[in-house]
Amino acid sequence: MQIQKYLGVISVALFVVSVFIILFDFGETPAYVILPFFLLSVSFTLITGIFSTKRWRIALLSVYGTIILVFMVFALGFGFAHM
């Protein structure tokens, strides 16, 4: 059985599940629980994206890179706006 062809689907599913968990938390969970969960889910999502097949790898890493880039631009923008 070749698991590499399913890693792209696993990566997308892990990303969607982690986003839903973080969005629907409503601030009830302390930050010291959410931050490690977020870092682990992003790490596993990127790792499964990297080890997936070539077509999935290109698509997933492009999407994840764009998401990270947009996040950094917004974070820097909010940081400069509140200086």
Summary of the structure (lengths in Angstrom):
residues: 83
radius of gyration: 15.0
end to end distance: 54.5
largest distance: 54.5
contacts: 196
relative contact order: 0.14
helix: 83%
strand: 0%
